[in-house]
Amino acid sequence: MKISLADLNFYSIEKFKNELNQSLLDIEESTIELDFSIVEKIDLVSIQLLLSLNKYCNNNSLNLKCININAKQVKQKLKLFNLNETLGVIK
């Protein structure tokens, strides 16, 4: 799933959550790939949503992969919270 928002924050969380829910309804494989190629910023609210998605994936035998993380701010936040492995970040 390609994330369509440049900023994943408190103001865009509802749209991001709806996109995630729709992609979960349409899932046909055992891996969920989130494409961060246009994401420039991420905040703690969005990270919490990603952690909830990760928990959902673990409970439903799905793999979560975060790909194309190019923004320095996003990389720094994920590293700061030690989430690269947890969220399946592919470098």
ABEGO torsion letter per residue (X at the ends): XBBABABBBAAAAAAAAAAAAAAAAABABABBBBBAAABABBBAAAAAAAAAAAAAAAAAGBBBBBBGBABAAAAAAAAAAGAAAAAGBBX
